[in-house]
């Protein structure tokens, strides 16, 4: 009989850990405090986003994660779309960064598109003042709500993973985890519970380089007549948000202009992107506020700023917003990309992926379980 493992949390990190364990012959039990995952893992774009990662270790991890995503979603018969991404340029300094990214990219499938080539790629792009764009083939969209809800059944069928729902783990004392009077034991325990890590290991959480990030997002209704936007769409502010663009020599010049012209956007951590799911709905966002405790109410002016900036680079057949929400996730404060801790023998905490959970979790957790993480 193979080794046993308990995974706490059924969000993307927990599911990725369960898959990696199951694929290696473990008997896996996933314990989730809610009836289904309802945290940050379902409150995002569903973007698998290699373009956001710097070339090297992180880019390779993103490609590995994408490959596992495709395997899992195909096996689970869940929707995904490999449409790539478009980053539009409306000013010369934006176009300079776009061109430089292509010049310095060693392995990425990227190219500069003219204004007309960009419009041919997506009917949703705003043509007014368009100079060109960066197109990357790597990016893929999943529907996070559908995927996170559907993957447990796939893992149960393929790897006999046992899911226990509506059960909040309140104590980890290796080899046992407890929820009130109930307890379970396993050879290995993995804590993949996002911000709930703070509940189980409060001292370790407070001493780790972690804070929390609140983001606001919106969803537009399904577009009429099965209208498709093609690739995911991004404005210039995204060029200064992701580490994947730091290799562009003139990025600091662009950042300086944005600090002058978009100070309020940068104050609230706003950069704007749009992705379309299989139902034709368009997810738009987002903002970034950092703290340990947040106002639980969304700020209408942030949503308005997001939509105003969206209109500078994208126009849709129906702009009607039918859902708004916010998500909260742990975020490293020291520039790190994740935190993997072993507070005691047999217990591993995987946390702190920030806004790259969908992009990196499957790759990261496969490395951690496979012993190749560094």
C-alpha positions as a Markdown table, in Angstrom:
| # | Residue | x | y | z |
|---|---|---|---|---|
| 1 | Unk | 0.0 | 0.0 | 0.0 |
| 2 | Unk | 1.3 | 3.4 | -0.9 |
| 3 | Unk | 1.9 | 6.4 | 1.4 |
| 4 | Unk | -1.0 | 8.5 | 2.6 |
| 5 | Unk | -1.4 | 12.2 | 2.5 |
| 6 | Unk | -3.8 | 14.8 | 3.8 |
| 7 | Unk | -4.2 | 18.1 | 1.8 |
| 8 | Unk | -5.9 | 21.0 | 3.7 |
| 9 | Unk | -7.8 | 23.2 | 1.2 |
| 10 | Unk | -9.5 | 22.5 | -2.1 |
| 11 | Unk | -8.5 | 25.7 | -4.0 |
| 12 | Unk | -6.0 | 25.6 | -6.8 |
| 13 | Unk | -3.0 | 24.9 | -4.7 |
| 14 | Unk | -4.7 | 22.1 | -2.8 |
| 15 | Unk | -6.0 | 20.6 | -6.1 |
| 16 | Unk | -2.6 | 20.9 | -7.7 |
| 17 | Unk | -1.0 | 19.2 | -4.6 |
| 18 | Unk | -3.6 | 16.4 | -4.6 |
| 19 | Unk | -3.0 | 15.7 | -8.3 |
| 20 | Unk | 0.8 | 15.6 | -7.9 |
| 21 | Unk | 0.4 | 13.2 | -4.9 |
| 22 | Unk | -2.2 | 11.0 | -6.7 |
| 23 | Unk | 0.0 | 10.8 | -9.8 |
| 24 | Unk | 2.8 | 9.4 | -7.6 |
| 25 | Unk | 0.6 | 6.7 | -6.0 |
| 26 | Unk | -0.3 | 8.4 | -2.7 |
| 27 | Unk | -3.7 | 7.7 | -1.0 |
| 28 | Unk | -4.9 | 11.3 | -0.8 |
| 29 | Unk | -7.6 | 12.9 | 1.3 |
| 30 | Unk | -8.5 | 16.6 | 0.7 |
| 31 | Unk | -10.2 | 18.4 | 3.5 |
| 32 | Unk | -12.0 | 21.7 | 2.7 |
| 33 | Unk | -13.8 | 23.9 | 5.2 |
| 34 | Unk | -16.6 | 24.9 | 2.8 |
| 35 | Unk | -19.1 | 22.9 | 0.6 |
| 36 | Unk | -16.9 | 23.9 | -2.3 |
| 37 | Unk | -13.9 | 26.2 | -2.9 |
| 38 | Unk | -15.1 | 29.8 | -2.7 |
| 39 | Unk | -11.9 | 31.8 | -2.2 |
| 40 | Unk | -9.4 | 33.4 | -4.4 |
| 41 | Unk | -9.2 | 30.4 | -6.7 |
| 42 | Unk | -12.6 | 31.1 | -8.2 |
| 43 | Unk | -12.4 | 34.9 | -8.0 |
| 44 | Unk | -9.9 | 35.5 | -10.8 |
| 45 | Unk | -9.6 | 35.8 | -14.6 |
| 46 | Unk | -8.8 | 32.1 | -15.1 |
| 47 | Unk | -5.6 | 33.3 | -16.9 |
| 48 | Unk | -2.8 | 30.8 | -17.3 |
| 49 | Unk | -0.3 | 33.6 | -17.9 |
| 50 | Unk | 3.3 | 32.6 | -18.8 |
| 51 | Unk | 4.0 | 36.1 | -20.4 |
| 52 | Unk | 3.8 | 37.5 | -16.8 |
| 53 | Unk | 6.8 | 35.4 | -15.7 |
| 54 | Unk | 10.5 | 36.2 | -16.3 |
| 55 | Unk | 12.3 | 33.8 | -18.6 |
| 56 | Unk | 14.1 | 31.1 | -16.8 |
| 57 | Unk | 12.9 | 29.1 | -13.8 |
| 58 | Unk | 9.5 | 30.9 | -13.4 |
| 59 | Unk | 8.7 | 30.8 | -17.1 |
| 60 | Unk | 9.5 | 27.1 | -17.3 |
| 61 | Unk | 7.3 | 26.5 | -14.3 |
| 62 | Unk | 4.4 | 28.3 | -15.9 |
| 63 | Unk | 4.8 | 26.2 | -19.1 |
| 64 | Unk | 4.8 | 23.0 | -17.0 |
| 65 | Unk | 1.7 | 24.2 | -15.2 |
| 66 | Unk | 0.0 | 24.9 | -18.5 |
| 67 | Unk | 0.8 | 21.4 | -19.7 |
| 68 | Unk | -0.7 | 19.9 | -16.5 |
| 69 | Unk | -3.8 | 22.1 | -16.8 |
| 70 | Unk | -4.4 | 20.8 | -20.3 |
| 71 | Unk | -4.0 | 17.2 | -19.1 |
| 72 | Unk | -6.4 | 17.7 | -16.2 |
| 73 | Unk | -9.0 | 19.8 | -18.1 |
| 74 | Unk | -9.0 | 17.4 | -21.1 |
| 75 | Unk | -9.5 | 14.4 | -18.7 |
| 76 | Unk | -12.2 | 16.2 | -16.8 |
| 77 | Unk | -13.9 | 17.4 | -20.0 |
| 78 | Unk | -13.8 | 21.0 | -18.9 |
| 79 | Unk | -13.5 | 24.1 | -21.2 |
| 80 | Unk | -10.2 | 25.9 | -21.9 |
| 81 | Unk | -9.1 | 28.2 | -24.7 |
| 82 | Unk | -5.5 | 28.6 | -25.9 |
| 83 | Unk | -6.0 | 32.1 | -27.5 |
| 84 | Unk | -2.8 | 33.8 | -26.5 |
| 85 | Unk | -2.6 | 37.4 | -25.3 |
| 86 | Unk | -2.6 | 40.9 | -26.9 |
| 87 | Unk | -0.9 | 43.9 | -25.2 |
| 88 | Unk | -2.0 | 47.0 | -27.1 |
| 89 | Unk | 0.3 | 50.0 | -27.6 |
| 90 | Unk | -1.2 | 53.5 | -28.2 |
| 91 | Unk | 1.9 | 55.6 | -27.4 |
| 92 | Unk | 5.4 | 55.3 | -28.7 |
| 93 | Unk | 6.9 | 54.4 | -25.3 |
| 94 | Unk | 4.5 | 51.5 | -25.0 |
| 95 | Unk | 5.4 | 50.3 | -28.5 |
| 96 | Unk | 9.1 | 50.6 | -27.6 |
| 97 | Unk | 8.6 | 48.3 | -24.7 |
| 98 | Unk | 6.6 | 45.9 | -26.8 |
| 99 | Unk | 9.4 | 45.8 | -29.4 |
| 100 | Unk | 12.1 | 45.3 | -26.8 |
| 101 | Unk | 10.2 | 42.4 | -25.2 |
| 102 | Unk | 10.3 | 40.6 | -28.6 |
| 103 | Unk | 14.0 | 41.5 | -29.1 |
| 104 | Unk | 15.1 | 40.1 | -25.7 |
| 105 | Unk | 12.8 | 37.1 | -25.6 |
| 106 | Unk | 14.8 | 33.9 | -26.1 |
| 107 | Unk | 12.1 | 31.2 | -25.9 |
| 108 | Unk | 8.8 | 33.0 | -25.9 |
| 109 | Unk | 6.5 | 32.7 | -28.9 |
| 110 | Unk | 6.1 | 36.5 | -29.2 |
| 111 | Unk | 5.9 | 39.0 | -32.1 |
| 112 | Unk | 5.0 | 42.6 | -32.8 |
| 113 | Unk | 1.8 | 43.1 | -34.7 |
| 114 | Unk | 0.9 | 46.2 | -36.7 |
| 115 | Unk | -2.3 | 48.1 | -35.9 |
| 116 | Unk | -4.1 | 46.3 | -38.7 |
| 117 | Unk | -2.8 | 42.9 | -37.7 |
| 118 | Unk | -3.9 | 43.6 | -34.2 |
| 119 | Unk | -7.5 | 44.5 | -35.4 |
| 120 | Unk | -7.5 | 41.3 | -37.5 |
| 121 | Unk | -6.6 | 39.3 | -34.4 |
| 122 | Unk | -9.5 | 40.7 | -32.3 |
| 123 | Unk | -12.7 | 42.5 | -33.2 |
| 124 | Unk | -12.8 | 43.9 | -29.7 |
| 125 | Unk | -9.6 | 46.1 | -29.9 |
| 126 | Unk | -10.2 | 49.9 | -29.9 |
| 127 | Unk | -8.7 | 51.1 | -33.2 |
| 128 | Unk | -8.5 | 54.8 | -32.2 |
| 129 | Unk | -4.8 | 55.7 | -31.9 |
| 130 | Unk | -3.6 | 52.1 | -32.1 |
| 131 | Unk | 0.1 | 51.8 | -33.0 |
| 132 | Unk | 0.4 | 48.0 | -32.7 |
| 133 | Unk | 0.6 | 45.3 | -30.1 |
| 134 | Unk | 2.5 | 42.4 | -28.6 |
| 135 | Unk | 1.0 | 39.0 | -29.3 |
| 136 | Unk | 2.1 | 36.0 | -27.3 |
| 137 | Unk | 0.9 | 32.5 | -28.1 |
| 138 | Unk | 1.5 | 31.0 | -24.6 |
| 139 | Unk | -1.5 | 32.3 | -22.7 |
| 140 | Unk | -4.5 | 30.1 | -22.0 |
| 141 | Unk | -7.9 | 30.8 | -20.4 |
| 142 | Unk | -9.8 | 28.4 | -18.1 |
| 143 | Unk | -13.1 | 29.1 | -16.4 |
| 144 | Unk | -12.0 | 29.2 | -12.7 |
| 145 | Unk | -15.5 | 28.7 | -11.3 |
| 146 | Unk | -16.1 | 25.7 | -13.5 |
| 147 | Unk | -12.6 | 24.2 | -13.3 |
| 148 | Unk | -12.2 | 24.5 | -9.5 |
| 149 | Unk | -15.6 | 22.9 | -9.1 |
| 150 | Unk | -15.1 | 20.2 | -11.7 |
| 151 | Unk | -11.5 | 19.0 | -11.0 |
| 152 | Unk | -12.3 | 17.2 | -7.7 |
| 153 | Unk | -14.5 | 14.7 | -9.5 |
| 154 | Unk | -11.7 | 14.1 | -12.0 |
| 155 | Unk | -9.2 | 13.5 | -9.2 |
| 156 | Unk | -11.5 | 11.1 | -7.4 |
| 157 | Unk | -12.1 | 9.1 | -10.6 |
| 158 | Unk | -8.4 | 9.1 | -11.8 |
| 159 | Unk | -6.5 | 8.9 | -8.5 |
| 160 | Unk | -9.2 | 7.9 | -6.0 |
| 161 | Unk | -8.7 | 11.1 | -4.1 |
| 162 | Unk | -11.1 | 11.4 | -1.2 |
| 163 | Unk | -12.7 | 14.8 | -0.6 |
| 164 | Unk | -14.2 | 15.8 | 2.7 |
| 165 | Unk | -16.2 | 19.0 | 2.5 |
| 166 | Unk | -17.7 | 21.3 | 5.1 |
| 167 | Unk | -14.9 | 20.5 | 7.6 |
| 168 | Unk | -12.6 | 23.2 | 9.0 |
| 169 | Unk | -9.3 | 21.9 | 10.3 |
| 170 | Unk | -8.5 | 23.7 | 13.5 |
| 171 | Unk | -5.3 | 21.9 | 14.5 |
| 172 | Unk | -2.3 | 20.1 | 12.9 |
| 173 | Unk | -0.3 | 17.9 | 15.2 |
| 174 | Unk | 1.6 | 15.5 | 12.9 |
| 175 | Unk | 0.6 | 12.9 | 11.9 |
| 176 | Unk | -2.9 | 14.0 | 12.9 |
| 177 | Unk | -5.2 | 16.8 | 11.8 |
| 178 | Unk | -8.3 | 17.7 | 13.8 |
| 179 | Unk | -11.6 | 19.3 | 13.3 |
| 180 | Unk | -13.3 | 19.5 | 16.7 |
| 181 | Unk | -13.7 | 15.9 | 18.0 |
| 182 | Unk | -12.9 | 14.4 | 14.5 |
| 183 | Unk | -9.4 | 13.6 | 13.5 |
| 184 | Unk | -7.5 | 12.0 | 10.6 |
| 185 | Unk | -3.9 | 10.8 | 10.2 |
| 186 | Unk | -1.6 | 10.4 | 7.3 |
| 187 | Unk | 2.1 | 9.9 | 6.5 |
| 188 | Unk | 2.3 | 13.5 | 5.1 |
| 189 | Unk | 0.3 | 16.6 | 5.6 |
| 190 | Unk | 0.1 | 19.6 | 3.2 |
| 191 | Unk | -1.4 | 22.9 | 4.2 |
| 192 | Unk | -2.7 | 24.6 | 1.1 |
| 193 | Unk | -5.4 | 26.8 | 2.6 |
| 194 | Unk | -4.5 | 30.2 | 1.4 |
| 195 | Unk | -5.1 | 32.9 | 4.0 |
| 196 | Unk | -6.3 | 30.2 | 6.4 |
| 197 | Unk | -2.7 | 29.3 | 7.0 |
| 198 | Unk | -2.9 | 32.2 | 9.4 |
| 199 | Unk | -5.4 | 30.3 | 11.5 |
| 200 | Unk | -3.4 | 27.1 | 11.8 |
| 201 | Unk | 0.0 | 28.6 | 12.2 |
| 202 | Unk | -0.5 | 32.2 | 13.5 |
| 203 | Unk | 3.0 | 32.7 | 14.7 |
| 204 | Unk | 4.6 | 31.3 | 11.6 |
| 205 | Unk | 2.3 | 33.4 | 9.4 |
| 206 | Unk | 3.1 | 36.6 | 11.3 |
| 207 | Unk | 6.9 | 36.0 | 11.1 |
| 208 | Unk | 6.7 | 35.2 | 7.4 |
| 209 | Unk | 7.1 | 37.8 | 4.7 |
| 210 | Unk | 3.4 | 37.7 | 3.9 |
| 211 | Unk | 0.6 | 40.2 | 3.6 |
| 212 | Unk | -2.7 | 40.0 | 1.9 |
| 213 | Unk | -4.0 | 41.5 | -1.3 |
| 214 | Unk | -7.6 | 42.5 | -2.1 |
| 215 | Unk | -8.6 | 42.8 | -5.8 |
| 216 | Unk | -11.8 | 44.0 | -7.4 |
| 217 | Unk | -13.2 | 42.5 | -10.6 |
| 218 | Unk | -16.2 | 42.6 | -12.8 |
| 219 | Unk | -17.9 | 40.4 | -15.3 |
| 220 | Unk | -19.7 | 41.5 | -18.5 |
| 221 | Unk | -22.7 | 39.5 | -19.7 |
| 222 | Unk | -22.4 | 36.8 | -22.4 |
| 223 | Unk | -21.8 | 38.6 | -25.7 |
| 224 | Unk | -24.6 | 38.5 | -28.2 |
| 225 | Unk | -24.5 | 36.3 | -31.3 |
| 226 | Unk | -21.7 | 34.2 | -29.9 |
| 227 | Unk | -19.3 | 37.1 | -30.5 |
| 228 | Unk | -15.7 | 36.3 | -29.5 |
| 229 | Unk | -12.9 | 38.6 | -28.5 |
| 230 | Unk | -10.1 | 36.2 | -29.5 |
| 231 | Unk | -7.0 | 36.5 | -27.3 |
| 232 | Unk | -7.1 | 38.0 | -23.8 |
| 233 | Unk | -6.7 | 41.7 | -24.0 |
| 234 | Unk | -4.4 | 44.0 | -22.0 |
| 235 | Unk | -3.7 | 47.7 | -21.8 |
| 236 | Unk | -0.4 | 49.4 | -21.3 |
| 237 | Unk | -0.6 | 49.4 | -17.5 |
| 238 | Unk | -0.1 | 45.7 | -17.6 |
| 239 | Unk | 3.4 | 46.2 | -19.0 |
| 240 | Unk | 4.5 | 47.6 | -15.7 |
| 241 | Unk | 2.7 | 45.1 | -13.5 |
| 242 | Unk | 4.3 | 41.8 | -14.5 |
| 243 | Unk | 7.9 | 40.8 | -13.9 |
| 244 | Unk | 7.9 | 39.2 | -17.3 |
| 245 | Unk | 8.3 | 42.7 | -18.9 |
| 246 | Unk | 11.1 | 43.9 | -16.7 |
| 247 | Unk | 13.7 | 42.8 | -19.3 |
| 248 | Unk | 12.6 | 45.7 | -21.5 |
| 249 | Unk | 15.3 | 48.4 | -21.2 |
| 250 | Unk | 12.9 | 51.3 | -21.7 |
| 251 | Unk | 10.3 | 50.1 | -19.2 |
| 252 | Unk | 11.4 | 52.7 | -16.5 |
| 253 | Unk | 10.7 | 55.5 | -19.0 |
| 254 | Unk | 7.2 | 54.1 | -19.5 |
| 255 | Unk | 6.7 | 53.7 | -15.7 |
| 256 | Unk | 7.8 | 57.4 | -15.2 |
| 257 | Unk | 5.1 | 58.6 | -17.6 |
| 258 | Unk | 2.4 | 56.4 | -15.9 |
| 259 | Unk | 3.4 | 57.8 | -12.5 |
| 260 | Unk | 2.7 | 61.2 | -13.8 |
| 261 | Unk | -0.5 | 60.5 | -15.8 |
| 262 | Unk | -2.0 | 57.5 | -13.9 |
| 263 | Unk | -1.0 | 58.3 | -10.3 |
| 264 | Unk | -4.5 | 57.3 | -9.0 |
| 265 | Unk | -4.4 | 54.1 | -10.9 |
| 266 | Unk | -1.1 | 53.1 | -9.5 |
| 267 | Unk | -2.2 | 54.1 | -6.0 |
| 268 | Unk | -4.9 | 51.4 | -6.2 |
| 269 | Unk | -2.7 | 49.0 | -8.1 |
| 270 | Unk | -5.0 | 49.0 | -11.1 |
| 271 | Unk | -4.0 | 47.5 | -14.4 |
| 272 | Unk | -6.7 | 46.3 | -16.8 |
| 273 | Unk | -7.2 | 43.1 | -18.7 |
| 274 | Unk | -10.1 | 41.2 | -20.2 |
| 275 | Unk | -10.6 | 37.5 | -20.8 |
| 276 | Unk | -13.6 | 35.6 | -22.2 |
| 277 | Unk | -14.9 | 32.3 | -20.9 |
| 278 | Unk | -16.7 | 29.5 | -22.7 |
| 279 | Unk | -20.1 | 31.1 | -22.1 |
| 280 | Unk | -19.1 | 34.3 | -23.8 |
| 281 | Unk | -18.9 | 36.3 | -20.6 |
| 282 | Unk | -16.0 | 38.7 | -20.2 |
| 283 | Unk | -14.1 | 39.0 | -17.0 |
| 284 | Unk | -12.5 | 42.4 | -16.4 |
| 285 | Unk | -10.1 | 43.7 | -13.7 |
| 286 | Unk | -8.3 | 44.4 | -11.5 |
| 287 | Unk | -7.0 | 46.4 | -8.5 |
| 288 | Unk | -4.5 | 45.6 | -5.8 |
| 289 | Unk | -4.8 | 46.8 | -2.2 |
| 290 | Unk | -2.3 | 45.4 | 0.4 |
| 291 | Unk | -3.1 | 45.0 | 4.1 |
| 292 | Unk | -3.8 | 42.3 | 6.7 |
| 293 | Unk | -7.4 | 43.5 | 7.2 |
| 294 | Unk | -9.6 | 45.1 | 4.6 |
| 295 | Unk | -12.8 | 47.1 | 4.3 |
| 296 | Unk | -15.3 | 44.3 | 3.3 |
| 297 | Unk | -17.1 | 46.7 | 0.9 |
| 298 | Unk | -16.1 | 47.2 | -2.7 |
| 299 | Unk | -15.2 | 50.7 | -3.9 |
| 300 | Unk | -17.4 | 51.8 | -6.8 |
| 301 | Unk | -14.8 | 54.3 | -8.0 |
| 302 | Unk | -12.3 | 51.5 | -8.5 |
| 303 | Unk | -14.7 | 49.6 | -10.7 |
| 304 | Unk | -15.4 | 52.8 | -12.6 |
| 305 | Unk | -11.7 | 53.5 | -13.1 |
| 306 | Unk | -11.2 | 49.9 | -14.4 |
| 307 | Unk | -14.0 | 50.3 | -16.9 |
| 308 | Unk | -12.8 | 53.7 | -18.0 |
| 309 | Unk | -9.3 | 52.4 | -18.8 |
| 310 | Unk | -10.8 | 49.3 | -20.4 |
| 311 | Unk | -12.5 | 51.6 | -22.9 |
| 312 | Unk | -9.2 | 53.0 | -24.1 |
| 313 | Unk | -8.2 | 49.7 | -25.6 |
| 314 | Unk | -11.3 | 47.5 | -25.9 |
| 315 | Unk | -14.9 | 47.8 | -27.0 |
| 316 | Unk | -17.5 | 45.0 | -26.7 |
| 317 | Unk | -20.8 | 44.3 | -28.3 |
| 318 | Unk | -22.4 | 44.4 | -24.9 |
| 319 | Unk | -20.7 | 46.4 | -22.1 |
| 320 | Unk | -23.3 | 45.4 | -19.5 |
| 321 | Unk | -21.8 | 44.4 | -16.1 |
| 322 | Unk | -23.8 | 41.7 | -14.4 |
| 323 | Unk | -21.4 | 40.7 | -11.6 |
| 324 | Unk | -18.8 | 42.5 | -9.4 |
| 325 | Unk | -16.8 | 40.9 | -6.5 |
| 326 | Unk | -13.5 | 41.0 | -4.7 |
| 327 | Unk | -11.0 | 38.4 | -3.8 |
| 328 | Unk | -8.2 | 38.2 | -1.1 |
| 329 | Unk | -5.0 | 36.2 | -1.4 |
| 330 | Unk | -1.7 | 36.0 | 0.5 |
| 331 | Unk | 1.1 | 37.9 | -1.1 |
| 332 | Unk | 4.9 | 37.8 | -0.5 |
| 333 | Unk | 6.3 | 41.1 | 0.7 |
| 334 | Unk | 10.0 | 40.3 | -0.1 |
| 335 | Unk | 9.6 | 39.9 | -3.9 |
| 336 | Unk | 9.4 | 36.1 | -3.5 |
| 337 | Unk | 7.2 | 34.0 | -5.8 |
| 338 | Unk | 5.9 | 31.5 | -3.2 |
| 339 | Unk | 6.6 | 30.2 | 0.3 |
| 340 | Unk | 7.2 | 26.5 | 1.0 |
| 341 | Unk | 7.6 | 25.8 | 4.7 |
| 342 | Unk | 8.1 | 22.7 | 6.8 |
| 343 | Unk | 7.1 | 23.6 | 10.3 |
| 344 | Unk | 7.6 | 20.1 | 11.5 |
| 345 | Unk | 8.6 | 16.7 | 10.0 |
| 346 | Unk | 5.9 | 15.4 | 7.7 |
| 347 | Unk | 4.1 | 18.8 | 7.4 |
| 348 | Unk | 4.5 | 21.1 | 4.3 |
| 349 | Unk | 2.9 | 24.5 | 3.8 |
| 350 | Unk | 2.6 | 25.8 | 0.3 |
| 351 | Unk | 1.4 | 29.4 | 0.1 |
| 352 | Unk | 2.1 | 33.0 | -1.1 |
| 353 | Unk | 1.7 | 32.6 | -4.9 |
| 354 | Unk | 0.0 | 35.9 | -5.0 |
| 355 | Unk | -1.9 | 36.6 | -8.2 |
| 356 | Unk | -0.1 | 33.8 | -10.1 |
| 357 | Unk | -1.9 | 30.9 | -8.5 |
| 358 | Unk | -3.6 | 29.8 | -11.7 |
| 359 | Unk | -0.4 | 30.3 | -13.7 |
| 360 | Unk | 2.0 | 28.5 | -11.4 |
| 361 | Unk | 0.3 | 26.1 | -8.9 |
| 362 | Unk | 0.3 | 23.0 | -11.0 |
| 363 | Unk | 3.9 | 23.4 | -11.9 |
| 364 | Unk | 5.1 | 24.4 | -8.4 |
| 365 | Unk | 3.2 | 21.7 | -6.6 |
| 366 | Unk | 4.5 | 19.0 | -9.0 |
| 367 | Unk | 8.0 | 20.2 | -8.3 |
| 368 | Unk | 7.5 | 20.2 | -4.5 |
| 369 | Unk | 6.0 | 16.7 | -4.5 |
| 370 | Unk | 8.4 | 15.4 | -7.1 |
| 371 | Unk | 11.4 | 16.6 | -5.1 |
| 372 | Unk | 12.7 | 19.0 | -7.8 |
| 373 | Unk | 11.6 | 22.3 | -6.2 |
| 374 | Unk | 14.4 | 24.8 | -5.6 |
